[in-house]
Amino acid sequence: MSKNPLQMRINKRGETDQNAPLREFDELTGEFEYVDLELKKKSQFRKARKRIRDVLADKQEGLKKHLRRAGLENKMGKTGDSLTGKLSAENKQVAHIQQEHSKVYIKRYKDR
């Protein structure tokens, strides 16, 4: 960073605004960063949360959480006995939880 950084009061749209917090230009990123350390930490946290995440891993973690609540954490994907073709009450419950979780997940995240 240079010895005399460019500092401006700009809002999130890049317009000068006297009520906006003071920002300085970061030559490494090419963006204006907050001068205030507290605001800088919050901004970095928000940027980290916006990074692309693995959607399928999120879905799997949510499903594991629902199965754990029902006491079936080790039964993920076990919706029947493939050798005998028989279904137990536990298998039906696992299938029902997976089905309902998928419905909720699709509704919640379809527009992302």
Phi, psi and omega per residue, in radians:
M1 nan 2.530 -3.112
S2 -1.276 2.909 -3.105
K3 -1.222 -0.600 3.132
N4 -2.017 1.504 -3.104
P5 -1.236 2.612 3.091
L6 -1.321 2.088 3.137
Q7 -2.075 2.364 -3.128
M8 -2.519 2.785 3.000
R9 -1.782 1.725 -3.139
I10 -2.200 2.620 3.118
N11 -1.554 -3.055 -3.054
K12 -1.209 -0.296 3.087
R13 -1.570 -0.027 3.119
G14 1.515 0.211 3.131
E15 -1.640 2.521 3.091
T16 -1.202 2.384 -3.076
D17 -2.647 2.152 -3.102
Q18 -1.217 -0.335 3.131
N19 -1.556 -0.180 -3.108
A20 -1.362 2.669 3.096
P21 -1.189 2.724 -3.114
L22 -1.242 2.326 3.114
R23 -2.227 2.685 3.065
E24 -2.213 2.646 -3.083
F25 -1.366 2.238 3.087
D26 -1.743 2.025 -3.086
E27 -1.196 -0.436 -3.134
L28 -1.263 -0.752 -3.102
T29 -1.674 -0.362 -3.104
G30 1.336 0.365 -3.125
E31 -2.196 2.819 3.033
F32 -1.514 2.195 3.123
E33 -1.930 2.672 3.123
Y34 -1.146 2.513 3.048
V35 -1.405 -0.692 3.127
D36 -1.131 2.206 -3.066
L37 -1.112 -0.647 3.142
E38 -1.143 -0.778 3.102
L39 -1.161 -0.612 3.128
K40 -1.125 -0.725 3.118
K41 -1.122 -0.745 3.128
K42 -1.116 -0.714 3.134
S43 -1.114 -0.759 3.126
Q44 -1.134 -0.649 3.113
F45 -1.124 -0.774 3.123
R46 -1.106 -0.702 3.121
K47 -1.121 -0.692 3.122
A48 -1.145 -0.649 3.138
R49 -1.218 -0.439 -3.107
K50 -1.449 -0.196 -3.108
R51 -1.072 2.708 -3.098
I52 -1.104 2.334 3.130
R53 -2.045 2.823 3.115
D54 -1.393 1.897 -3.053
V55 -1.152 -0.709 -3.133
L56 -1.167 -0.634 3.083
A57 -1.138 -0.673 3.083
D58 -1.093 -0.741 3.133
K59 -1.114 -0.732 -3.141
Q60 -1.140 -0.713 3.109
E61 -1.116 -0.706 3.103
G62 -1.124 -0.697 3.116
L63 -1.151 -0.709 3.097
K64 -1.072 -0.665 3.134
K65 -1.116 -0.756 3.130
H66 -1.159 -0.692 3.102
L67 -1.178 -0.641 3.124
R68 -1.105 -0.680 3.112
R69 -1.078 -0.569 -3.132
A70 -1.552 0.000 -3.137
G71 1.364 0.405 -3.084
L72 -2.120 0.629 -3.025
E73 -1.094 -0.440 -3.140
N74 -1.629 0.100 -3.039
K75 -1.899 0.297 -3.089
M76 -1.059 2.192 3.119
G77 1.478 -0.103 -3.113
K78 -1.622 1.561 -3.070
T79 -1.881 0.258 3.111
G80 2.879 2.937 3.093
D81 -1.678 1.959 -3.054
S82 -1.269 -0.377 -3.139
L83 -1.354 -0.748 -3.094
T84 -1.742 -0.384 -3.114
G85 1.391 0.205 -3.117
K86 -1.619 2.586 3.106
L87 -2.030 2.278 3.050
S88 -1.712 2.980 3.104
A89 -1.096 -0.625 3.121
E90 -1.139 -0.735 3.100
N91 -1.080 -0.724 3.125
K92 -1.138 -0.663 3.130
Q93 -1.162 -0.725 3.099
V94 -1.086 -0.782 3.136
A95 -1.091 -0.730 3.139
H96 -1.111 -0.777 3.125
I97 -1.083 -0.781 3.131
Q98 -1.086 -0.725 -3.131
Q99 -1.141 -0.815 -3.107
E100 -1.188 -0.670 3.103
H101 -1.105 -0.707 3.132
S102 -1.102 -0.702 3.120
K103 -1.081 -0.834 -3.135
V104 -1.116 -0.735 -3.112
Y105 -1.102 -0.742 3.136
I106 -1.112 -0.787 3.133
K107 -1.102 -0.716 -3.062
R108 -1.250 -0.664 -2.984
Y109 -1.976 0.232 -3.053
K110 -1.214 -0.443 -3.094
D111 -1.662 0.089 -3.121
R112 -1.545 nan nan
